């Protein structure tokens, strides 16, 4: 199992960040690598919510993955899981209000992604590309949080 963690300060309140992040139909409008979202379950975002996300990966390869919300503690934490491609992974998102300092009133968003190969070929890739894979995942998570920060501070996101 490998773990990658990334944190980003966002100059927007927790509730605004939560609303932007969990508005699944709108994700493709603000996530720069996401081309399409298909919400599979009706209703509000919460435990049991399922969606498919199509992303453009390095090399202009499109990948569609299915995500399931395993746990939801609105508006501060949720856990999603995906069978992934060659690896099963789980991401825990935590939104923490910033109460002091120059980012007071903002939100610290942390994502921790844990993954494990789901096939023998995946185990080989981890051995060969372990560090590169972790850096690639970290870069993708950082980009997602940068995109989230941009969307959450827009007046329309209020």
Secondary structure, DSSP 8 states (H G I E B T S, - for coil): -EEEEEEEEESS-HHHHHHHHH-GGGHHHH-TTEEEEEE-S-SSSSTT-EEEEEEEETTTEEEEEEEEEEEEETTTEEEEEE--SSEEEEEEEEEEE--SSTTTT-EEEEEEEEEEESSHHHHHHHHHHHHHHHHHHHHHHHHHHHHHHHHHHSGGG-
